[in-house]
Amino acid sequence: MLIPAPTRTRSGGTFRCRIYCPKVRSLAAFAPQTGGLRSNWDFPVTLMVCFALRQKVYWMGKSGLYPPLAGRLMCWLGGIPVNGERTGSLVQGTVEAFQRNQRLTVIVSPKGTRGKVTHWKTGFYHIAHDASVPIALGYLDFRKKLAGIGPLFATTGDIDADMPLIQAFYVGIAGRKS
């Protein structure tokens, strides 16, 4: 179910940034994420959008991205090192982080990878539902040079009914290589 909210727009650089939701505790699902080598741009552009919108966000990255010196910078930018080897630990660990922090916003990619995929992973949905936080529908439209955080989506627990509604928001939004 989409939750209506006020709109705020900022311009700067190449992208116009728009936010449809207030600063609330949420799981920000950014899509579409483009596949292939150029998808590496999705992450820094997403972080810049969040900084431009003055959103304090956190994101998850493989623990290998956190060597001693660069790891401090990654954590300062909101990085949370995770071990992707253990099944289910990422979902449960993120739910526990939401339970400990009343002001947390975590960025995820519904596809779960930078590679080309045919369907979205469902971990982001389970995190939001189990933590009782809305999904903030984030987007990067490279064709229109428009990025932002769209409406909030409150999960119902019926993933088969909710997922098509979430994906419908992204119809017509073009990734970098679309």
Backbone as CSV, one residue per row, in Angstrom:
resi,resn,N_x,N_y,N_z,CA_x,CA_y,CA_z,C_x,C_y,C_z
1,MET,0.830,-1.164,0.000,0.000,0.000,0.000,0.885,1.240,0.000
2,LEU,0.691,2.145,-0.977,1.459,3.379,-1.047,0.958,4.372,-0.010
3,ILE,1.896,5.040,0.641,1.565,6.026,1.660,1.854,7.407,1.084
4,PRO,0.844,8.285,0.918,1.095,9.609,0.347,1.938,10.462,1.293
5,ALA,2.758,11.340,0.705,3.622,12.208,1.498,3.956,13.464,0.702
6,PRO,4.437,14.508,1.353,4.790,15.747,0.654,5.992,15.570,-0.270
7,THR,6.173,16.518,-1.185,7.263,16.462,-2.159,8.252,17.594,-1.914
8,ARG,9.542,17.310,-2.121,10.595,18.324,-2.042,11.563,18.051,-3.186
9,THR,11.985,19.091,-3.920,12.888,18.911,-5.057,14.134,19.760,-4.880
10,ARG,15.282,19.227,-5.281,16.556,19.967,-5.284,17.234,19.717,-6.615
11,SER,17.912,20.729,-7.122,18.668,20.564,-8.356,20.136,20.807,-8.073
12,GLY,20.965,20.183,-8.863,22.402,20.379,-8.709,23.125,19.299,-9.478
13,GLY,24.212,19.662,-10.121,24.945,18.681,-10.909,24.123,18.241,-12.098
14,THR,24.248,16.979,-12.456,23.529,16.486,-13.624,22.130,15.996,-13.310
15,PHE,21.892,15.582,-12.105,20.593,15.022,-11.737,19.762,16.019,-10.939
16,ARG,18.459,16.040,-11.233,17.517,16.711,-10.341,17.107,15.656,-9.323
17,CYS,16.989,16.057,-8.093,16.651,15.116,-7.033,15.300,15.463,-6.454
18,ARG,14.483,14.451,-6.244,13.135,14.657,-5.724,12.891,13.658,-4.597
19,ILE,12.271,14.148,-3.552,11.917,13.256,-2.446,10.420,13.388,-2.185
20,TYR,9.757,12.272,-2.083,8.322,12.232,-1.847,7.985,11.864,-0.415
21,CYS,8.975,11.542,0.363,8.651,11.117,1.718,9.477,11.887,2.737
22,PRO,8.946,12.053,3.919,9.696,12.730,4.975,10.818,11.834,5.472
23,LYS,11.688,12.382,6.296,12.774,11.599,6.867,12.205,10.673,7.929
24,VAL,11.952,9.447,7.539,11.415,8.461,8.465,12.270,7.207,8.416
25,ARG,12.140,6.404,9.424,12.839,5.122,9.470,12.261,4.253,8.367
26,SER,13.104,3.812,7.449,12.599,3.039,6.313,13.709,2.226,5.681
27,LEU,13.301,1.370,4.771,14.227,0.607,3.942,14.112,1.210,2.547
28,ALA,15.161,1.842,2.057,15.125,2.490,0.744,15.586,1.499,-0.320
29,ALA,14.667,1.082,-1.177,14.972,0.144,-2.253,15.213,0.952,-3.519
30,PHE,16.458,1.008,-3.989,16.782,1.786,-5.183,16.828,0.896,-6.411
31,ALA,16.105,1.296,-7.459,16.037,0.566,-8.720,15.738,1.582,-9.825
32,PRO,15.830,1.304,-11.086,16.396,0.047,-11.560,17.908,0.080,-11.430
33,GLN,18.459,-1.049,-11.145,19.905,-1.159,-11.084,20.339,-1.819,-12.375
34,THR,21.252,-1.172,-13.065,21.652,-1.665,-14.378,22.699,-2.751,-14.247
35,GLY,22.688,-3.684,-15.163,23.649,-4.776,-15.129,24.913,-4.419,-15.896
36,GLY,25.942,-5.184,-15.689,27.175,-4.982,-16.433,28.133,-4.033,-15.732
37,LEU,29.229,-3.738,-16.403,30.315,-2.945,-15.834,29.863,-1.560,-15.382
38,ARG,29.015,-0.904,-16.142,28.632,0.466,-15.801,27.725,0.553,-14.590
39,SER,27.229,-0.559,-14.100,26.352,-0.519,-12.936,27.091,-0.016,-11.707
40,ASN,28.413,0.019,-11.737,29.165,0.561,-10.615,28.794,2.015,-10.351
41,TRP,28.210,2.714,-11.317,27.788,4.101,-11.125,26.535,4.205,-10.276
42,ASP,25.732,3.156,-10.220,24.490,3.218,-9.454,24.742,3.572,-7.991
43,PHE,25.733,2.950,-7.391,25.991,3.172,-5.970,26.430,4.603,-5.662
44,PRO,27.463,5.142,-6.312,27.841,6.519,-5.955,26.746,7.539,-6.282
45,VAL,26.014,7.335,-7.374,24.921,8.264,-7.701,23.840,8.179,-6.626
46,THR,23.525,6.974,-6.174,22.530,6.802,-5.116,22.963,7.529,-3.845
47,LEU,24.232,7.362,-3.456,24.722,8.067,-2.262,24.657,9.578,-2.441
48,MET,25.034,10.078,-3.624,24.966,11.523,-3.872,23.531,12.033,-3.791
49,VAL,22.585,11.264,-4.313,21.166,11.650,-4.236,20.747,11.765,-2.776
50,CYS,21.100,10.778,-1.980,20.718,10.808,-0.567,21.364,11.974,0.167
51,PHE,22.635,12.266,-0.142,23.292,13.416,0.479,22.633,14.712,0.032
52,ALA,22.299,14.831,-1.259,21.642,16.043,-1.771,20.280,16.253,-1.120
53,LEU,19.607,15.154,-0.816,18.294,15.249,-0.173,18.411,15.304,1.351
54,ARG,19.655,15.381,1.810,19.943,15.454,3.248,19.339,14.277,4.027
55,GLN,19.487,13.108,3.439,19.019,11.880,4.071,20.221,11.150,4.664
56,LYS,20.219,10.885,5.944,21.265,10.103,6.590,20.927,8.643,6.357
57,VAL,21.721,7.982,5.533,21.421,6.606,5.148,22.578,5.673,5.469
58,TYR,22.245,4.415,5.530,23.224,3.354,5.717,23.040,2.358,4.581
59,TRP,24.080,1.628,4.273,24.027,0.654,3.196,24.876,-0.543,3.597
60,MET,24.585,-1.664,2.977,25.292,-2.891,3.301,26.275,-3.234,2.189
61,GLY,27.441,-3.676,2.568,28.448,-4.082,1.597,29.201,-5.301,2.094
62,LYS,29.687,-6.074,1.167,30.452,-7.265,1.536,31.634,-6.858,2.406
63,SER,31.917,-7.673,3.392,32.966,-7.344,4.358,34.328,-7.143,3.694
64,GLY,34.525,-7.686,2.499,35.785,-7.488,1.773,36.011,-6.043,1.332
65,LEU,34.961,-5.222,1.341,35.085,-3.806,0.971,35.632,-2.958,2.109
66,TYR,35.916,-3.557,3.254,36.277,-2.811,4.448,37.690,-3.125,4.934
67,PRO,38.720,-2.927,4.081,40.084,-3.117,4.577,40.378,-2.032,5.627
68,PRO,41.442,-2.188,6.410,41.684,-1.296,7.545,41.509,0.216,7.269
69,LEU,42.168,0.781,6.291,42.067,2.231,6.090,40.809,2.637,5.337
70,ALA,40.544,2.000,4.206,39.362,2.347,3.416,38.084,1.970,4.160
71,GLY,38.160,1.005,5.050,36.998,0.581,5.816,36.438,1.696,6.675
72,ARG,37.324,2.524,7.227,36.853,3.662,8.040,36.067,4.643,7.185
73,LEU,36.547,4.902,5.972,35.829,5.796,5.058,34.474,5.193,4.691
74,MET,34.455,3.891,4.401,33.193,3.229,4.052,32.192,3.337,5.199
75,CYS,32.638,3.126,6.423,31.740,3.234,7.582,31.270,4.679,7.768
76,TRP,32.148,5.644,7.549,31.766,7.054,7.654,30.686,7.404,6.624
77,LEU,30.766,6.779,5.446,29.764,7.004,4.405,28.467,6.240,4.667
78,GLY,28.413,5.490,5.758,27.194,4.768,6.108,27.270,3.281,5.854
79,GLY,28.438,2.779,5.502,28.584,1.358,5.194,28.470,0.470,6.408
80,ILE,27.818,-0.652,6.218,27.695,-1.687,7.246,28.260,-2.965,6.643
81,PRO,29.408,-3.451,7.142,29.973,-4.681,6.579,29.117,-5.897,6.918
82,VAL,28.861,-6.725,5.910,28.055,-7.927,6.128,28.758,-9.135,5.541
83,ASN,28.468,-10.287,6.122,28.985,-11.552,5.631,27.876,-12.188,4.806
84,GLY,28.011,-12.155,3.493,26.992,-12.701,2.615,27.035,-14.204,2.488
85,GLU,27.951,-14.846,3.187,28.109,-16.297,3.094,27.014,-17.050,3.846
86,ARG,26.557,-16.486,4.974,25.577,-17.187,5.809,24.163,-16.870,5.332
87,THR,23.402,-17.883,5.000,22.030,-17.724,4.519,21.136,-17.170,5.621
88,GLY,20.359,-16.126,5.278,19.397,-15.559,6.221,19.975,-14.594,7.225
89,SER,21.298,-14.578,7.390,21.891,-13.718,8.410,21.757,-12.243,8.048
90,LEU,21.749,-11.921,6.772,21.635,-10.526,6.350,20.257,-9.966,6.695
91,VAL,19.214,-10.712,6.399,17.854,-10.264,6.716,17.703,-10.099,8.221
92,GLN,18.046,-11.115,8.992,17.874,-11.065,10.445,18.748,-9.985,11.069
93,GLY,19.977,-9.845,10.603,20.868,-8.813,11.132,20.346,-7.406,10.879
94,THR,19.758,-7.180,9.719,19.217,-5.862,9.391,17.959,-5.588,10.204
95,VAL,17.120,-6.593,10.389,15.925,-6.438,11.226,16.343,-6.065,12.644
96,GLU,17.371,-6.720,13.165,17.857,-6.415,14.512,18.418,-4.997,14.588
97,ALA,19.079,-4.538,13.528,19.590,-3.165,13.500,18.436,-2.163,13.549
98,PHE,17.349,-2.445,12.847,16.168,-1.580,12.908,15.578,-1.568,14.317
99,GLN,15.588,-2.705,14.984,15.031,-2.773,16.333,15.867,-1.976,17.323
100,ARG,17.181,-1.863,17.075,18.073,-1.119,17.967,18.081,0.380,17.702
101,ASN,17.679,0.802,16.490,17.832,2.198,16.095,16.515,2.754,15.567
102,GLN,15.999,3.778,16.210,14.718,4.365,15.817,14.837,5.350,14.656
103,ARG,16.049,5.657,14.194,16.214,6.637,13.117,16.953,6.043,11.918
104,LEU,16.891,4.786,11.729,17.673,4.101,10.714,16.988,4.097,9.347
105,THR,17.754,4.418,8.293,17.316,4.239,6.915,18.410,3.450,6.212
106,VAL,18.071,2.305,5.660,19.044,1.436,5.006,18.727,1.378,3.517
107,ILE,19.753,1.544,2.673,19.608,1.452,1.221,19.921,0.029,0.771
108,VAL,19.073,-0.525,-0.089,19.325,-1.843,-0.668,18.988,-1.814,-2.153
109,SER,19.500,-2.789,-2.858,19.114,-3.006,-4.244,18.203,-4.217,-4.284
110,PRO,16.980,-4.061,-4.811,16.071,-5.216,-4.877,16.631,-6.369,-5.689
111,LYS,17.547,-6.075,-6.603,18.115,-7.152,-7.413,19.164,-7.933,-6.632
112,GLY,19.738,-7.317,-5.596,20.683,-8.015,-4.748,22.072,-8.165,-5.321
113,THR,22.314,-7.683,-6.522,23.618,-7.827,-7.159,23.764,-6.781,-8.252
114,ARG,25.002,-6.559,-8.693,25.208,-5.649,-9.821,25.063,-6.383,-11.148
115,GLY,25.113,-7.699,-11.102,25.004,-8.481,-12.330,23.589,-8.493,-12.887
116,LYS,23.474,-8.963,-14.122,22.169,-9.037,-14.772,21.357,-10.166,-14.139
117,VAL,20.104,-9.855,-13.776,19.223,-10.857,-13.180,17.857,-10.794,-13.853
118,THR,17.112,-11.892,-13.751,15.788,-11.936,-14.369,14.679,-11.634,-13.371
119,HIS,14.970,-11.713,-12.076,13.950,-11.408,-11.067,14.602,-10.769,-9.851
120,TRP,13.802,-10.064,-9.089,14.300,-9.404,-7.885,14.416,-10.403,-6.738
121,LYS,15.392,-10.154,-5.874,15.498,-10.908,-4.636,14.389,-10.418,-3.704
122,THR,14.063,-11.183,-2.690,12.974,-10.788,-1.798,13.444,-10.395,-0.403
123,GLY,14.739,-10.444,-0.166,15.259,-10.111,1.163,14.856,-8.715,1.616
124,PHE,14.882,-7.737,0.703,14.523,-6.367,1.083,13.083,-6.301,1.587
125,TYR,12.201,-7.081,0.958,10.792,-7.117,1.372,10.675,-7.704,2.780
126,HIS,11.363,-8.813,3.016,11.296,-9.473,4.322,11.892,-8.594,5.420
127,ILE,12.973,-7.883,5.100,13.556,-6.963,6.085,12.518,-5.921,6.488
128,ALA,11.914,-5.259,5.497,10.942,-4.201,5.779,9.753,-4.749,6.566
129,HIS,9.228,-5.890,6.141,8.047,-6.443,6.811,8.378,-6.879,8.239
130,ASP,9.468,-7.621,8.405,9.820,-8.131,9.736,10.204,-7.004,10.699
131,ALA,10.765,-5.909,10.172,11.155,-4.775,11.014,10.015,-3.765,11.175
132,SER,8.891,-4.008,10.500,7.732,-3.103,10.537,8.092,-1.681,10.113
133,VAL,8.855,-1.583,9.020,9.193,-0.275,8.450,8.723,-0.245,7.001
134,PRO,8.367,0.939,6.483,7.955,1.016,5.084,9.153,0.915,4.143
135,ILE,8.865,0.564,2.903,9.879,0.562,1.854,9.778,1.909,1.151
136,ALA,10.871,2.672,1.150,10.921,3.929,0.413,11.381,3.582,-0.998
137,LEU,10.554,3.882,-1.993,10.852,3.486,-3.368,11.812,4.492,-4.001
138,GLY,13.100,4.171,-3.969,14.132,5.038,-4.533,14.366,4.704,-5.989
139,TYR,14.785,5.703,-6.753,14.978,5.459,-8.186,16.082,6.343,-8.752
140,LEU,16.686,5.836,-9.819,17.673,6.560,-10.626,17.201,6.465,-12.065
141,ASP,16.666,7.544,-12.612,16.211,7.552,-14.004,17.279,8.267,-14.823
142,PHE,18.154,7.479,-15.445,19.277,8.057,-16.189,18.803,8.757,-17.458
143,ARG,17.677,8.345,-18.030,17.177,8.985,-19.246,16.702,10.415,-18.950
144,LYS,15.952,10.586,-17.880,15.409,11.905,-17.519,16.350,12.695,-16.606
145,LYS,17.451,12.063,-16.186,18.387,12.670,-15.233,17.631,13.095,-13.982
146,LEU,16.816,12.195,-13.476,15.996,12.448,-12.305,16.217,11.304,-11.323
147,ALA,16.457,11.652,-10.086,16.691,10.643,-9.065,15.971,11.057,-7.804
148,GLY,15.634,10.100,-6.996,15.000,10.467,-5.752,14.440,9.303,-4.984
149,ILE,13.674,9.688,-3.996,13.011,8.717,-3.149,11.526,8.949,-3.327
150,GLY,10.867,7.952,-3.876,9.444,8.072,-4.172,8.591,7.813,-2.957
151,PRO,7.372,7.387,-3.164,6.466,7.179,-2.032,6.909,6.016,-1.159
152,LEU,6.354,5.985,0.032,6.591,4.874,0.947,5.598,3.764,0.635
153,PHE,6.047,2.532,0.799,5.182,1.378,0.572,5.119,0.565,1.856
154,ALA,3.934,0.401,2.402,3.753,-0.411,3.604,3.450,-1.845,3.183
155,THR,4.269,-2.772,3.619,4.073,-4.177,3.257,2.861,-4.741,3.993
156,THR,2.203,-5.714,3.356,1.029,-6.359,3.961,1.358,-7.753,4.481
157,GLY,2.513,-8.286,4.071,2.854,-9.658,4.413,2.526,-10.622,3.287
158,ASP,1.769,-10.163,2.298,1.435,-10.977,1.127,2.392,-10.574,0.002
159,ILE,3.539,-11.215,-0.035,4.584,-10.833,-0.986,4.122,-11.001,-2.431
160,ASP,3.291,-12.000,-2.694,2.814,-12.221,-4.060,1.918,-11.088,-4.545
161,ALA,1.210,-10.448,-3.647,0.364,-9.312,-4.013,1.147,-8.000,-3.991
162,ASP,2.088,-7.855,-3.052,2.818,-6.594,-2.892,3.907,-6.389,-3.942
163,MET,4.629,-7.434,-4.309,5.769,-7.276,-5.213,5.377,-6.669,-6.562
164,PRO,4.276,-7.087,-7.198,3.895,-6.432,-8.458,3.578,-4.944,-8.279
165,LEU,3.043,-4.559,-7.134,2.747,-3.148,-6.867,4.038,-2.339,-6.718
166,ILE,5.015,-2.926,-6.050,6.311,-2.259,-5.892,6.973,-2.115,-7.262
167,GLN,7.014,-3.188,-8.032,7.667,-3.159,-9.340,6.942,-2.229,-10.305
168,ALA,5.638,-2.071,-10.168,4.877,-1.175,-11.055,5.339,0.274,-10.923
169,PHE,5.810,0.657,-9.743,6.315,2.022,-9.551,7.482,2.315,-10.496
170,TYR,8.290,1.290,-10.797,9.513,1.469,-11.584,9.305,1.363,-13.098
171,VAL,8.100,1.070,-13.538,7.821,1.001,-14.983,8.055,2.383,-15.589
172,GLY,8.849,2.440,-16.646,9.146,3.712,-17.308,10.372,4.426,-16.750
173,ILE,10.984,3.900,-15.691,12.213,4.485,-15.138,13.383,3.741,-15.752
174,ALA,14.281,4.501,-16.393,15.368,3.889,-17.164,16.685,3.857,-16.398
175,GLY,17.271,2.670,-16.328,18.603,2.530,-15.741,19.671,3.071,-16.687
176,ARG,20.911,3.017,-16.287,22.006,3.609,-17.064,22.148,3.011,-18.456
177,LYS,21.948,1.721,-18.595,22.160,1.074,-19.888,20.843,0.656,-20.556
178,SER,19.734,1.308,-20.190,18.430,0.938,-20.759,18.275,1.481,-22.145
